[in-house]
Amino acid sequence: MKIIEPHLHMYSRTTNDYERMAQAGIVAVVEPAFWGGCDKTSPASHLDYFNHLTTFEPLRAAKRGIKHYVVLGMNAKEAENTEISFAVIKGMQAFLDRPNVIGIGEVGLNNNTPNEIAVLKAQLELARKRNDLVVVHSPHVPKLAGIKIILDLVKELKLDPKLVCVDHNTEETIELTRSSGCWAGMTVYPIKLSPARAAAMILKYGTDRMLVNSSADWEASDPLSVPLTIAEMKARGMTPADIARIVWDNPRQFYSHSQKFRVE
């Protein structure tokens, strides 16, 4: 089965990971900009990182037969420093028209602070202005409160919810996200969600606007979390068509809003 991995941080993964992913059926990945483990010290640090994601990383993936796309944004973990954040938002706009950049992300909230909300709002406004899709990071704790803030901003700014993926949903938040009309991302990651829990949520709520990703990064995580979730869905009796909708049709539909996203 062919797979599109809709949220994965290959910047912190090895070439062997790309090879294992290709063997498992992953033919395309989308890499959102994220926090690399320590705060960057200047806007230039962020822009250098964006340059890496849009030059070196797609070449590394292509050698293993995988298409590599990115969404770029000022991440939530570092958004408390508004002096750097707003300079990054200004500087990153020069990168948004690069060939593998298909939207804005991952933006969002970490501690639900006023500064984080201001930085998120500015980037959602930019996405609306450009008619770009956006991938939004929801906080680990308090998640429900954070997603309520995110969805209120989407509504306030009159974004098309079909162009918004609110990620890292759990059983606590999935109904709220789905009721908003936004895409609901589920991250299969040791401290976030197991394959079994993700499969159970899909069985309960259906396949419409549901995305499954690994968000694999520098912490304990697995870039093959989506194939593991496929195995769990099969074990629970889901049909091949419904499984394909989760791992192929849905991410392809969401990201194809960008004309640069081409996965056949």
Secondary structure, DSSP 4 states (H G I P E B T S, - for coil): --EEE-S--GGGS-HHHHHHHHHTTEEEEEEE----SS--SSHHHHHHHHHHHHHHHHHHHHTTT-EEEEEE---GGGTT-HHHHHHHHHHHTTTTTSTTEEEEEEEE-SS--HHHHHHHHHHHHHHHHHT-EEEEEPPSTTHHHHHHHHHHHHHHTT--GGGEEEES--TTTHHHHHHTTSEEEEE-BTTTB-HHHHHHHHHHH-STTEEEE----SSS--TTHHHHHHHHHHHTT--HHHHHIIIIIHHHHHHTTSTT----
